[in-house]
C-alpha cells in the first residue's frame, strides 16, 4: 500500500472506482459484519477498503434513554487518482 493508503498495485494500473460497504457494529462497538455492496471493479481496492474498515474503532448506536444498540451503516470509499 502506498503511503497515502492507495494500493500501489492499483496506482500502477490506473485503477479507480467506488467501493460501497455495509457493516454492523454491535452494542460493544465491535464490527461484527461487513460486506461489499458495490465493487470498485478492482479486487485490490475492495480488499483495501475492507481492511481499512476492520482497523477502525466504533462507538455503538445509542437510544434516547442512553442504552447502546446494534447499528448498521453504509459508507463509500472513493478511489480516485
mmCIF file of the N, C-alpha and C atoms, coordinates in Angstrom:
data_MODEL
# 
_entry.id   MODEL 
# 
loop_
_atom_site.group_PDB 
_atom_site.id 
_atom_site.type_symbol 
_atom_site.label_atom_id 
_atom_site.label_alt_id 
_atom_site.label_comp_id 
_atom_site.label_asym_id 
_atom_site.label_entity_id 
_atom_site.label_seq_id 
_atom_site.pdbx_PDB_ins_code 
_atom_site.Cartn_x 
_atom_site.Cartn_y 
_atom_site.Cartn_z 
_atom_site.occupancy 
_atom_site.B_iso_or_equiv 
_atom_site.pdbx_formal_charge 
_atom_site.auth_seq_id 
_atom_site.auth_comp_id 
_atom_site.auth_asym_id 
_atom_site.auth_atom_id 
_atom_site.pdbx_PDB_model_num 
ATOM 1   N N  . UNK A 1 1  ? 0.852   -1.177 0.000   1.00 0.00 ? 1  UNK A N  1 
ATOM 2   C CA . UNK A 1 1  ? 0.000   0.000  0.000   1.00 0.00 ? 1  UNK A CA 1 
ATOM 3   C C  . UNK A 1 1  ? 0.893   1.234  0.000   1.00 0.00 ? 1  UNK A C  1 
ATOM 4   N N  . UNK A 1 2  ? 0.490   2.220  -0.746  1.00 0.00 ? 2  UNK A N  1 
ATOM 5   C CA . UNK A 1 2  ? 1.249   3.464  -0.787  1.00 0.00 ? 2  UNK A CA 1 
ATOM 6   C C  . UNK A 1 2  ? 1.122   4.223  0.524   1.00 0.00 ? 2  UNK A C  1 
ATOM 7   N N  . UNK A 1 3  ? 1.967   5.207  0.703   1.00 0.00 ? 3  UNK A N  1 
ATOM 8   C CA . UNK A 1 3  ? 1.966   5.986  1.935   1.00 0.00 ? 3  UNK A CA 1 
ATOM 9   C C  . UNK A 1 3  ? 0.630   6.701  2.159   1.00 0.00 ? 3  UNK A C  1 
ATOM 10  N N  . UNK A 1 4  ? -0.095  6.991  1.092   1.00 0.00 ? 4  UNK A N  1 
ATOM 11  C CA . UNK A 1 4  ? -1.371  7.688  1.189   1.00 0.00 ? 4  UNK A CA 1 
ATOM 12  C C  . UNK A 1 4  ? -2.555  6.734  1.369   1.00 0.00 ? 4  UNK A C  1 
ATOM 13  N N  . UNK A 1 5  ? -2.295  5.438  1.448   1.00 0.00 ? 5  UNK A N  1 
ATOM 14  C CA . UNK A 1 5  ? -3.367  4.471  1.625   1.00 0.00 ? 5  UNK A CA 1 
ATOM 15  C C  . UNK A 1 5  ? -3.895  3.877  0.330   1.00 0.00 ? 5  UNK A C  1 
ATOM 16  N N  . UNK A 1 6  ? -3.509  4.468  -0.789  1.00 0.00 ? 6  UNK A N  1 
ATOM 17  C CA . UNK A 1 6  ? -3.944  3.947  -2.086  1.00 0.00 ? 6  UNK A CA 1 
ATOM 18  C C  . UNK A 1 6  ? -3.058  2.764  -2.433  1.00 0.00 ? 6  UNK A C  1 
ATOM 19  N N  . UNK A 1 7  ? -3.621  1.610  -2.743  1.00 0.00 ? 7  UNK A N  1 
ATOM 20  C CA . UNK A 1 7  ? -2.794  0.439  -3.051  1.00 0.00 ? 7  UNK A CA 1 
ATOM 21  C C  . UNK A 1 7  ? -1.866  0.707  -4.238  1.00 0.00 ? 7  UNK A C  1 
ATOM 22  N N  . UNK A 1 8  ? -0.593  0.414  -4.062  1.00 0.00 ? 8  UNK A N  1 
ATOM 23  C CA . UNK A 1 8  ? 0.391   0.680  -5.115  1.00 0.00 ? 8  UNK A CA 1 
ATOM 24  C C  . UNK A 1 8  ? 0.032   -0.037 -6.417  1.00 0.00 ? 8  UNK A C  1 
ATOM 25  N N  . UNK A 1 9  ? -0.441  -1.275 -6.294  1.00 0.00 ? 9  UNK A N  1 
ATOM 26  C CA . UNK A 1 9  ? -0.842  -2.042 -7.489  1.00 0.00 ? 9  UNK A CA 1 
ATOM 27  C C  . UNK A 1 9  ? -1.924  -1.309 -8.275  1.00 0.00 ? 9  UNK A C  1 
ATOM 28  N N  . UNK A 1 10 ? -2.897  -0.754 -7.556  1.00 0.00 ? 10 UNK A N  1 
ATOM 29  C CA . UNK A 1 10 ? -3.985  -0.025 -8.209  1.00 0.00 ? 10 UNK A CA 1 
ATOM 30  C C  . UNK A 1 10 ? -3.468  1.258  -8.853  1.00 0.00 ? 10 UNK A C  1 
ATOM 31  N N  . UNK A 1 11 ? -2.546  1.930  -8.180  1.00 0.00 ? 11 UNK A N  1 
ATOM 32  C CA . UNK A 1 11 ? -1.937  3.136  -8.768  1.00 0.00 ? 11 UNK A CA 1 
ATOM 33  C C  . UNK A 1 11 ? -1.233  2.788  -10.061 1.00 0.00 ? 11 UNK A C  1 
ATOM 34  N N  . UNK A 1 12 ? -0.421  1.731  -10.001 1.00 0.00 ? 12 UNK A N  1 
ATOM 35  C CA . UNK A 1 12 ? 0.355   1.323  -11.177 1.00 0.00 ? 12 UNK A CA 1 
ATOM 36  C C  . UNK A 1 12 ? -0.549  0.997  -12.365 1.00 0.00 ? 12 UNK A C  1 
ATOM 37  N N  . UNK A 1 13 ? -1.733  0.458  -12.070 1.00 0.00 ? 13 UNK A N  1 
ATOM 38  C CA . UNK A 1 13 ? -2.672  0.054  -13.123 1.00 0.00 ? 13 UNK A CA 1 
ATOM 39  C C  . UNK A 1 13 ? -3.715  1.119  -13.440 1.00 0.00 ? 13 UNK A C  1 
ATOM 40  N N  . UNK A 1 14 ? -3.621  2.286  -12.787 1.00 0.00 ? 14 UNK A N  1 
ATOM 41  C CA . UNK A 1 14 ? -4.565  3.373  -13.033 1.00 0.00 ? 14 UNK A CA 1 
ATOM 42  C C  . UNK A 1 14 ? -5.995  3.035  -12.624 1.00 0.00 ? 14 UNK A C  1 
ATOM 43  N N  . UNK A 1 15 ? -6.150  2.194  -11.608 1.00 0.00 ? 15 UNK A N  1 
ATOM 44  C CA . UNK A 1 15 ? -7.495  1.753  -11.199 1.00 0.00 ? 15 UNK A CA 1 
ATOM 45  C C  . UNK A 1 15 ? -8.150  2.768  -10.271 1.00 0.00 ? 15 UNK A C  1 
ATOM 46  N N  . UNK A 1 16 ? -9.400  3.067  -10.574 1.00 0.00 ? 16 UNK A N  1 
ATOM 47  C CA . UNK A 1 16 ? -10.223 3.970  -9.772  1.00 0.00 ? 16 UNK A CA 1 
ATOM 48  C C  . UNK A 1 16 ? -11.604 3.339  -9.617  1.00 0.00 ? 16 UNK A C  1 
ATOM 49  N N  . UNK A 1 17 ? -12.408 3.878  -8.744  1.00 0.00 ? 17 UNK A N  1 
ATOM 50  C CA . UNK A 1 17 ? -13.774 3.391  -8.581  1.00 0.00 ? 17 UNK A CA 1 
ATOM 51  C C  . UNK A 1 17 ? -14.318 3.727  -7.215  1.00 0.00 ? 17 UNK A C  1 
ATOM 52  N N  . UNK A 1 18 ? -15.461 3.157  -6.915  1.00 0.00 ? 18 UNK A N  1 
ATOM 53  C CA . UNK A 1 18 ? -16.118 3.365  -5.621  1.00 0.00 ? 18 UNK A CA 1 
ATOM 54  C C  . UNK A 1 18 ? -16.424 2.004  -5.023  1.00 0.00 ? 18 UNK A C  1 
ATOM 55  N N  . UNK A 1 19 ? -15.958 1.804  -3.793  1.00 0.00 ? 19 UNK A N  1 
ATOM 56  C CA . UNK A 1 19 ? -16.299 0.601  -3.030  1.00 0.00 ? 19 UNK A CA 1 
ATOM 57  C C  . UNK A 1 19 ? -17.326 1.013  -1.985  1.00 0.00 ? 19 UNK A C  1 
ATOM 58  N N  . UNK A 1 20 ? -18.500 0.418  -2.032  1.00 0.00 ? 20 UNK A N  1 
ATOM 59  C CA . UNK A 1 20 ? -19.527 0.695  -1.017  1.00 0.00 ? 20 UNK A CA 1 
ATOM 60  C C  . UNK A 1 20 ? -19.558 -0.494 -0.060  1.00 0.00 ? 20 UNK A C  1 
ATOM 61  N N  . UNK A 1 21 ? -19.499 -0.185 1.230   1.00 0.00 ? 21 UNK A N  1 
ATOM 62  C CA . UNK A 1 21 ? -19.523 -1.217 2.267   1.00 0.00 ? 21 UNK A CA 1 
ATOM 63  C C  . UNK A 1 21 ? -20.723 -1.016 3.179   1.00 0.00 ? 21 UNK A C  1 
ATOM 64  N N  . UNK A 1 22 ? -21.339 -2.111 3.550   1.00 0.00 ? 22 UNK A N  1 
ATOM 65  C CA . UNK A 1 22 ? -22.389 -2.092 4.574   1.00 0.00 ? 22 UNK A CA 1 
ATOM 66  C C  . UNK A 1 22 ? -21.825 -2.891 5.751   1.00 0.00 ? 22 UNK A C  1 
ATOM 67  N N  . UNK A 1 23 ? -21.961 -2.335 6.943   1.00 0.00 ? 23 UNK A N  1 
ATOM 68  C CA . UNK A 1 23 ? -21.424 -3.046 8.094   1.00 0.00 ? 23 UNK A CA 1 
ATOM 69  C C  . UNK A 1 23 ? -22.279 -2.835 9.330   1.00 0.00 ? 23 UNK A C  1 
ATOM 70  N N  . UNK A 1 24 ? -22.104 -3.750 10.262  1.00 0.00 ? 24 UNK A N  1 
ATOM 71  C CA . UNK A 1 24 ? -22.859 -3.725 11.517  1.00 0.00 ? 24 UNK A CA 1 
ATOM 72  C C  . UNK A 1 24 ? -21.889 -3.624 12.684  1.00 0.00 ? 24 UNK A C  1 
ATOM 73  N N  . UNK A 1 25 ? -22.223 -2.735 13.607  1.00 0.00 ? 25 UNK A N  1 
ATOM 74  C CA . UNK A 1 25 ? -21.471 -2.563 14.847  1.00 0.00 ? 25 UNK A CA 1 
ATOM 75  C C  . UNK A 1 25 ? -22.385 -3.000 15.985  1.00 0.00 ? 25 UNK A C  1 
ATOM 76  N N  . UNK A 1 26 ? -21.867 -3.875 16.862  1.00 0.00 ? 26 UNK A N  1 
ATOM 77  C CA . UNK A 1 26 ? -22.713 -4.371 17.945  1.00 0.00 ? 26 UNK A CA 1 
ATOM 78  C C  . UNK A 1 26 ? -22.753 -3.394 19.125  1.00 0.00 ? 26 UNK A C  1 
ATOM 79  N N  . UNK A 1 27 ? -23.434 -3.805 20.175  1.00 0.00 ? 27 UNK A N  1 
ATOM 80  C CA . UNK A 1 27 ? -23.646 -2.958 21.353  1.00 0.00 ? 27 UNK A CA 1 
ATOM 81  C C  . UNK A 1 27 ? -22.349 -2.600 22.069  1.00 0.00 ? 27 UNK A C  1 
ATOM 82  N N  . UNK A 1 28 ? -21.292 -3.374 21.854  1.00 0.00 ? 28 UNK A N  1 
ATOM 83  C CA . UNK A 1 28 ? -19.996 -3.102 22.464  1.00 0.00 ? 28 UNK A CA 1 
ATOM 84  C C  . UNK A 1 28 ? -19.085 -2.269 21.554  1.00 0.00 ? 28 UNK A C  1 
ATOM 85  N N  . UNK A 1 29 ? -19.575 -1.895 20.380  1.00 0.00 ? 29 UNK A N  1 
ATOM 86  C CA . UNK A 1 29 ? -18.787 -1.101 19.453  1.00 0.00 ? 29 UNK A CA 1 
ATOM 87  C C  . UNK A 1 29 ? -17.864 -1.923 18.575  1.00 0.00 ? 29 UNK A C  1 
ATOM 88  N N  . UNK A 1 30 ? -18.121 -3.225 18.490  1.00 0.00 ? 30 UNK A N  1 
ATOM 89  C CA . UNK A 1 30 ? -17.291 -4.112 17.679  1.00 0.00 ? 30 UNK A CA 1 
ATOM 90  C C  . UNK A 1 30 ? -17.907 -4.336 16.299  1.00 0.00 ? 30 UNK A C  1 
ATOM 91  N N  . UNK A 1 31 ? -17.069 -4.329 15.285  1.00 0.00 ? 31 UNK A N  1 
ATOM 92  C CA . UNK A 1 31 ? -17.502 -4.643 13.934  1.00 0.00 ? 31 UNK A CA 1 
ATOM 93  C C  . UNK A 1 31 ? -17.826 -6.133 13.876  1.00 0.00 ? 31 UNK A C  1 
ATOM 94  N N  . UNK A 1 32 ? -19.075 -6.470 13.533  1.00 0.00 ? 32 UNK A N  1 
ATOM 95  C CA . UNK A 1 32 ? -19.464 -7.881 13.530  1.00 0.00 ? 32 UNK A CA 1 
ATOM 96  C C  . UNK A 1 32 ? -19.754 -8.422 12.134  1.00 0.00 ? 32 UNK A C  1 
ATOM 97  N N  . UNK A 1 33 ? -20.137 -7.571 11.226  1.00 0.00 ? 33 UNK A N  1 
ATOM 98  C CA . UNK A 1 33 ? -20.424 -7.994 9.851   1.00 0.00 ? 33 UNK A CA 1 
ATOM 99  C C  . UNK A 1 33 ? -20.009 -6.855 8.922   1.00 0.00 ? 33 UNK A C  1 
ATOM 100 N N  . UNK A 1 34 ? -19.356 -7.216 7.817   1.00 0.00 ? 34 UNK A N  1 
ATOM 101 C CA . UNK A 1 34 ? -19.027 -6.218 6.804   1.00 0.00 ? 34 UNK A CA 1 
ATOM 102 C C  . UNK A 1 34 ? -19.134 -6.880 5.442   1.00 0.00 ? 34 UNK A C  1 
ATOM 103 N N  . UNK A 1 35 ? -19.765 -6.170 4.504   1.00 0.00 ? 35 UNK A N  1 
ATOM 104 C CA . UNK A 1 35 ? -19.898 -6.731 3.165   1.00 0.00 ? 35 UNK A CA 1 
ATOM 105 C C  . UNK A 1 35 ? -19.777 -5.628 2.126   1.00 0.00 ? 35 UNK A C  1 
ATOM 106 N N  . UNK A 1 36 ? -19.297 -6.013 0.967   1.00 0.00 ? 36 UNK A N  1 
ATOM 107 C CA . UNK A 1 36 ? -19.204 -5.092 -0.157  1.00 0.00 ? 36 UNK A CA 1 
ATOM 108 C C  . UNK A 1 36 ? -20.557 -5.101 -0.861  1.00 0.00 ? 36 UNK A C  1 
ATOM 109 N N  . UNK A 1 37 ? -21.176 -3.939 -0.971  1.00 0.00 ? 37 UNK A N  1 
ATOM 110 C CA . UNK A 1 37 ? -22.456 -3.853 -1.671  1.00 0.00 ? 37 UNK A CA 1 
ATOM 111 C C  . UNK A 1 37 ? -22.283 -3.256 -3.068  1.00 0.00 ? 37 UNK A C  1 
ATOM 112 N N  . UNK A 1 38 ? -21.103 -2.683 -3.315  1.00 0.00 ? 38 UNK A N  1 
ATOM 113 C CA . UNK A 1 38 ? -20.765 -2.189 -4.662  1.00 0.00 ? 38 UNK A CA 1 
ATOM 114 C C  . UNK A 1 38 ? -19.257 -2.278 -4.810  1.00 0.00 ? 38 UNK A C  1 
ATOM 115 N N  . UNK A 1 39 ? -18.821 -2.962 -5.810  1.00 0.00 ? 39 UNK A N  1 
ATOM 116 C CA . UNK A 1 39 ? -17.391 -3.127 -6.053  1.00 0.00 ? 39 UNK A CA 1 
ATOM 117 C C  . UNK A 1 39 ? -16.838 -1.944 -6.843  1.00 0.00 ? 39 UNK A C  1 
ATOM 118 N N  . UNK A 1 40 ? -15.604 -1.610 -6.552  1.00 0.00 ? 40 UNK A N  1 
ATOM 119 C CA . UNK A 1 40 ? -14.905 -0.584 -7.321  1.00 0.00 ? 40 UNK A CA 1 
ATOM 120 C C  . UNK A 1 40 ? -14.493 -1.118 -8.682  1.00 0.00 ? 40 UNK A C  1 
ATOM 121 N N  . UNK A 1 41 ? -14.643 -2.421 -8.862  1.00 0.00 ? 41 UNK A N  1 
ATOM 122 C CA . UNK A 1 41 ? -14.247 -3.034 -10.124 1.00 0.00 ? 41 UNK A CA 1 
ATOM 123 C C  . UNK A 1 41 ? -12.826 -3.569 -10.108 1.00 0.00 ? 41 UNK A C  1 
ATOM 124 N N  . UNK A 1 42 ? -12.169 -3.424 -8.968  1.00 0.00 ? 42 UNK A N  1 
ATOM 125 C CA . UNK A 1 42 ? -10.814 -3.943 -8.793  1.00 0.00 ? 42 UNK A CA 1 
ATOM 126 C C  . UNK A 1 42 ? -10.732 -4.553 -7.396  1.00 0.00 ? 42 UNK A C  1 
ATOM 127 N N  . UNK A 1 43 ? -10.440 -5.828 -7.325  1.00 0.00 ? 43 UNK A N  1 
ATOM 128 C CA . UNK A 1 43 ? -10.445 -6.514 -6.032  1.00 0.00 ? 43 UNK A CA 1 
ATOM 129 C C  . UNK A 1 43 ? -9.454  -5.897 -5.054  1.00 0.00 ? 43 UNK A C  1 
ATOM 130 N N  . UNK A 1 44 ? -8.332  -5.382 -5.534  1.00 0.00 ? 44 UNK A N  1 
ATOM 131 C CA . UNK A 1 44 ? -7.354  -4.785 -4.626  1.00 0.00 ? 44 UNK A CA 1 
ATOM 132 C C  . UNK A 1 44 ? -7.942  -3.555 -3.923  1.00 0.00 ? 44 UNK A C  1 
ATOM 133 N N  . UNK A 1 45 ? -8.763  -2.791 -4.614  1.00 0.00 ? 45 UNK A N  1 
ATOM 134 C CA . UNK A 1 45 ? -9.405  -1.632 -3.990  1.00 0.00 ? 45 UNK A CA 1 
ATOM 135 C C  . UNK A 1 45 ? -10.450 -2.073 -2.977  1.00 0.00 ? 45 UNK A C  1 
ATOM 136 N N  . UNK A 1 46 ? -11.257 -3.078 -3.337  1.00 0.00 ? 46 UNK A N  1 
ATOM 137 C CA . UNK A 1 46 ? -12.284 -3.580 -2.419  1.00 0.00 ? 46 UNK A CA 1 
ATOM 138 C C  . UNK A 1 46 ? -11.653 -4.186 -1.164  1.00 0.00 ? 46 UNK A C  1 
ATOM 139 N N  . UNK A 1 47 ? -10.608 -4.974 -1.351  1.00 0.00 ? 47 UNK A N  1 
ATOM 140 C CA . UNK A 1 47 ? -9.941  -5.613 -0.207  1.00 0.00 ? 47 UNK A CA 1 
ATOM 141 C C  . UNK A 1 47 ? -9.283  -4.575 0.701   1.00 0.00 ? 47 UNK A C  1 
ATOM 142 N N  . UNK A 1 48 ? -8.731  -3.527 0.101   1.00 0.00 ? 48 UNK A N  1 
ATOM 143 C CA . UNK A 1 48 ? -8.117  -2.460 0.896   1.00 0.00 ? 48 UNK A CA 1 
ATOM 144 C C  . UNK A 1 48 ? -9.172  -1.725 1.710   1.00 0.00 ? 48 UNK A C  1 
ATOM 145 N N  . UNK A 1 49 ? -10.336 -1.485 1.128   1.00 0.00 ? 49 UNK A N  1 
ATOM 146 C CA . UNK A 1 49 ? -11.428 -0.818 1.846   1.00 0.00 ? 49 UNK A CA 1 
ATOM 147 C C  . UNK A 1 49 ? -11.874 -1.663 3.040   1.00 0.00 ? 49 UNK A C  1 
ATOM 148 N N  . UNK A 1 50 ? -12.054 -2.973 2.822   1.00 0.00 ? 50 UNK A N  1 
ATOM 149 C CA . UNK A 1 50 ? -12.448 -3.860 3.929   1.00 0.00 ? 50 UNK A CA 1 
ATOM 150 C C  . UNK A 1 50 ? -11.387 -3.889 5.016   1.00 0.00 ? 50 UNK A C  1 
ATOM 151 N N  . UNK A 1 51 ? -10.135 -3.928 4.615   1.00 0.00 ? 51 UNK A N  1 
ATOM 152 C CA . UNK A 1 51 ? -9.036  -3.943 5.582   1.00 0.00 ? 51 UNK A CA 1 
ATOM 153 C C  . UNK A 1 51 ? -9.014  -2.654 6.407   1.00 0.00 ? 51 UNK A C  1 
ATOM 154 N N  . UNK A 1 52 ? -9.193  -1.512 5.747   1.00 0.00 ? 52 UNK A N  1 
ATOM 155 C CA . UNK A 1 52 ? -9.213  -0.231 6.450   1.00 0.00 ? 52 UNK A CA 1 
ATOM 156 C C  . UNK A 1 52 ? -10.373 -0.172 7.439   1.00 0.00 ? 52 UNK A C  1 
ATOM 157 N N  . UNK A 1 53 ? -11.531 -0.670 7.020   1.00 0.00 ? 53 UNK A N  1 
ATOM 158 C CA . UNK A 1 53 ? -12.698 -0.684 7.898   1.00 0.00 ? 53 UNK A CA 1 
ATOM 159 C C  . UNK A 1 53 ? -12.437 -1.520 9.146   1.00 0.00 ? 53 UNK A C  1 
ATOM 160 N N  . UNK A 1 54 ? -11.770 -2.653 8.974   1.00 0.00 ? 54 UNK A N  1 
ATOM 161 C CA . UNK A 1 54 ? -11.518 -3.542 10.112  1.00 0.00 ? 54 UNK A CA 1 
ATOM 162 C C  . UNK A 1 54 ? -10.577 -2.919 11.141  1.00 0.00 ? 54 UNK A C  1 
ATOM 163 N N  . UNK A 1 55 ? -9.843  -1.880 10.768  1.00 0.00 ? 55 UNK A N  1 
ATOM 164 C CA . UNK A 1 55 ? -8.915  -1.205 11.687  1.00 0.00 ? 55 UNK A CA 1 
ATOM 165 C C  . UNK A 1 55 ? -9.568  -0.048 12.440  1.00 0.00 ? 55 UNK A C  1 
ATOM 166 N N  . UNK A 1 56 ? -10.793 0.278  12.068  1.00 0.00 ? 56 UNK A N  1 
ATOM 167 C CA . UNK A 1 56 ? -11.493 1.402  12.695  1.00 0.00 ? 56 UNK A CA 1 
ATOM 168 C C  . UNK A 1 56 ? -12.021 1.040  14.076  1.00 0.00 ? 56 UNK A C  1 
ATOM 169 N N  . UNK A 1 57 ? -12.154 2.058  14.903  1.00 0.00 ? 57 UNK A N  1 
ATOM 170 C CA . UNK A 1 57 ? -12.792 1.898  16.212  1.00 0.00 ? 57 UNK A CA 1 
ATOM 171 C C  . UNK A 1 57 ? -14.162 2.550  16.105  1.00 0.00 ? 57 UNK A C  1 
ATOM 172 N N  . UNK A 1 58 ? -15.145 1.909  16.729  1.00 0.00 ? 58 UNK A N  1 
ATOM 173 C CA . UNK A 1 58 ? -16.520 2.381  16.610  1.00 0.00 ? 58 UNK A CA 1 
ATOM 174 C C  . UNK A 1 58 ? -17.139 2.647  17.965  1.00 0.00 ? 58 UNK A C  1 
ATOM 175 N N  . UNK A 1 59 ? -18.082 3.533  17.959  1.00 0.00 ? 59 UNK A N  1 
ATOM 176 C CA . UNK A 1 59 ? -18.936 3.773  19.114  1.00 0.00 ? 59 UNK A CA 1 
ATOM 177 C C  . UNK A 1 59 ? -20.305 3.272  18.710  1.00 0.00 ? 59 UNK A C  1 
ATOM 178 N N  . UNK A 1 60 ? -20.914 2.411  19.513  1.00 0.00 ? 60 UNK A N  1 
ATOM 179 C CA . UNK A 1 60 ? -22.212 1.862  19.111  1.00 0.00 ? 60 UNK A CA 1 
ATOM 180 C C  . UNK A 1 60 ? -23.307 2.933  19.076  1.00 0.00 ? 60 UNK A C  1 
ATOM 181 N N  . UNK A 1 61 ? -24.354 2.609  18.343  1.00 0.00 ? 61 UNK A N  1 
ATOM 182 C CA . UNK A 1 61 ? -25.525 3.490  18.303  1.00 0.00 ? 61 UNK A CA 1 
ATOM 183 C C  . UNK A 1 61 ? -26.128 3.553  19.710  1.00 0.00 ? 61 UNK A C  1 
ATOM 184 N N  . UNK A 1 62 ? -26.813 4.638  19.974  1.00 0.00 ? 62 UNK A N  1 
ATOM 185 C CA . UNK A 1 62 ? -27.365 4.825  21.316  1.00 0.00 ? 62 UNK A CA 1 
ATOM 186 C C  . UNK A 1 62 ? -28.824 5.251  21.231  1.00 0.00 ? 62 UNK A C  1 
ATOM 187 N N  . UNK A 1 63 ? -29.627 4.630  22.079  1.00 0.00 ? 63 UNK A N  1 
ATOM 188 C CA . UNK A 1 63 ? -31.045 5.019  22.178  1.00 0.00 ? 63 UNK A CA 1 
ATOM 189 C C  . UNK A 1 63 ? -31.147 6.332  22.946  1.00 0.00 ? 63 UNK A C  1 
ATOM 190 N N  . UNK A 1 64 ? -32.313 6.913  22.896  1.00 0.00 ? 64 UNK A N  1 
ATOM 191 C CA . UNK A 1 64 ? -32.582 8.153  23.628  1.00 0.00 ? 64 UNK A CA 1 
ATOM 192 C C  . UNK A 1 64 ? -32.389 7.970  25.139  1.00 0.00 ? 64 UNK A C  1 
ATOM 193 N N  . UNK A 1 65 ? -32.658 6.760  25.637  1.00 0.00 ? 65 UNK A N  1 
ATOM 194 C CA . UNK A 1 65 ? -32.500 6.502  27.078  1.00 0.00 ? 65 UNK A CA 1 
ATOM 195 C C  . UNK A 1 65 ? -31.047 6.233  27.463  1.00 0.00 ? 65 UNK A C  1 
ATOM 196 N N  . UNK A 1 66 ? -30.131 6.289  26.483  1.00 0.00 ? 66 UNK A N  1 
ATOM 197 C CA . UNK A 1 66 ? -28.710 6.107  26.765  1.00 0.00 ? 66 UNK A CA 1 
ATOM 198 C C  . UNK A 1 66 ? -28.188 4.691  26.586  1.00 0.00 ? 66 UNK A C  1 
ATOM 199 N N  . UNK A 1 67 ? -29.076 3.733  26.362  1.00 0.00 ? 67 UNK A N  1 
ATOM 200 C CA . UNK A 1 67 ? -28.608 2.353  26.196  1.00 0.00 ? 67 UNK A CA 1 
ATOM 201 C C  . UNK A 1 67 ? -28.026 2.165  24.794  1.00 0.00 ? 67 UNK A C  1 
ATOM 202 N N  . UNK A 1 68 ? -26.997 1.313  24.714  1.00 0.00 ? 68 UNK A N  1 
ATOM 203 C CA . UNK A 1 68 ? -26.310 1.050  23.450  1.00 0.00 ? 68 UNK A CA 1 
ATOM 204 C C  . UNK A 1 68 ? -27.063 -0.004 22.655  1.00 0.00 ? 68 UNK A C  1 
ATOM 205 N N  . UNK A 1 69 ? -27.093 0.172  21.357  1.00 0.00 ? 69 UNK A N  1 
ATOM 206 C CA . UNK A 1 69 ? -27.760 -0.799 20.485  1.00 0.00 ? 69 UNK A CA 1 
ATOM 207 C C  . UNK A 1 69 ? -26.897 -1.098 19.264  1.00 0.00 ? 69 UNK A C  1 
ATOM 208 N N  . UNK A 1 70 ? -27.196 -2.200 18.655  1.00 0.00 ? 70 UNK A N  1 
ATOM 209 C CA . UNK A 1 70 ? -26.552 -2.624 17.415  1.00 0.00 ? 70 UNK A CA 1 
ATOM 210 C C  . UNK A 1 70 ? -26.991 -1.668 16.297  1.00 0.00 ? 70 UNK A C  1 
ATOM 211 N N  . UNK A 1 71 ? -26.093 -1.347 15.387  1.00 0.00 ? 71 UNK A N  1 
ATOM 212 C CA . UNK A 1 71 ? -26.450 -0.445 14.302  1.00 0.00 ? 71 UNK A CA 1 
ATOM 213 C C  . UNK A 1 71 ? -25.806 -0.865 12.993  1.00 0.00 ? 71 UNK A C  1 
ATOM 214 N N  . UNK A 1 72 ? -26.467 -0.514 11.901  1.00 0.00 ? 72 UNK A N  1 
ATOM 215 C CA . UNK A 1 72 ? -25.960 -0.828 10.568  1.00 0.00 ? 72 UNK A CA 1 
ATOM 216 C C  . UNK A 1 72 ? -25.664 0.476  9.838   1.00 0.00 ? 72 UNK A C  1 
ATOM 217 N N  . UNK A 1 73 ? -24.536 0.492  9.132   1.00 0.00 ? 73 UNK A N  1 
ATOM 218 C CA . UNK A 1 73 ? -24.083 1.700  8.441   1.00 0.00 ? 73 UNK A CA 1 
ATOM 219 C C  . UNK A 1 73 ? -23.631 1.325  7.036   1.00 0.00 ? 73 UNK A C  1 
ATOM 220 N N  . UNK A 1 74 ? -23.755 2.258  6.112   1.00 0.00 ? 74 UNK A N  1 
ATOM 221 C CA . UNK A 1 74 ? -23.239 2.062  4.770   1.00 0.00 ? 74 UNK A CA 1 
ATOM 222 C C  . UNK A 1 74 ? -22.345 3.260  4.435   1.00 0.00 ? 74 UNK A C  1 
ATOM 223 N N  . UNK A 1 75 ? -21.141 2.970  3.933   1.00 0.00 ? 75 UNK A N  1 
ATOM 224 C CA . UNK A 1 75 ? -20.204 4.030  3.570   1.00 0.00 ? 75 UNK A CA 1 
ATOM 225 C C  . UNK A 1 75 ? -19.594 3.728  2.202   1.00 0.00 ? 75 UNK A C  1 
ATOM 226 N N  . UNK A 1 76 ? -18.986 4.748  1.624   1.00 0.00 ? 76 UNK A N  1 
ATOM 227 C CA . UNK A 1 76 ? -18.309 4.572  0.343   1.00 0.00 ? 76 UNK A CA 1 
ATOM 228 C C  . UNK A 1 76 ? -16.852 4.998  0.464   1.00 0.00 ? 76 UNK A C  1 
ATOM 229 N N  . UNK A 1 77 ? -15.975 4.214  -0.124  1.00 0.00 ? 77 UNK A N  1 
ATOM 230 C CA . UNK A 1 77 ? -14.587 4.572  -0.322  1.00 0.00 ? 77 UNK A CA 1 
ATOM 231 C C  . UNK A 1 77 ? -14.487 5.003  -1.784  1.00 0.00 ? 77 UNK A C  1 
ATOM 232 N N  . UNK A 1 78 ? -14.104 6.237  -2.015  1.00 0.00 ? 78 UNK A N  1 
ATOM 233 C CA . UNK A 1 78 ? -13.967 6.742  -3.371  1.00 0.00 ? 78 UNK A CA 1 
ATOM 234 C C  . UNK A 1 78 ? -12.487 6.705  -3.723  1.00 0.00 ? 78 UNK A C  1 
ATOM 235 N N  . UNK A 1 79 ? -12.157 5.900  -4.714  1.00 0.00 ? 79 UNK A N  1 
ATOM 236 C CA . UNK A 1 79 ? -10.781 5.715  -5.158  1.00 0.00 ? 79 UNK A CA 1 
ATOM 237 C C  . UNK A 1 79 ? -10.553 6.546  -6.409  1.00 0.00 ? 79 UNK A C  1 
ATOM 238 N N  . UNK A 1 80 ? -9.751  7.608  -6.276  1.00 0.00 ? 80 UNK A N  1 
ATOM 239 C CA . UNK A 1 80 ? -9.527  8.499  -7.402  1.00 0.00 ? 80 UNK A CA 1 
ATOM 240 C C  . UNK A 1 80 ? -8.052  8.912  -7.426  1.00 0.00 ? 80 UNK A C  1 
ATOM 241 N N  . UNK A 1 81 ? -7.450  8.773  -8.575  1.00 0.00 ? 81 UNK A N  1 
ATOM 242 C CA . UNK A 1 81 ? -6.040  9.160  -8.735  1.00 0.00 ? 81 UNK A CA 1 
ATOM 243 C C  . UNK A 1 81 ? -5.916  10.613 -9.155  1.00 0.00 ? 81 UNK A C  1 
# 
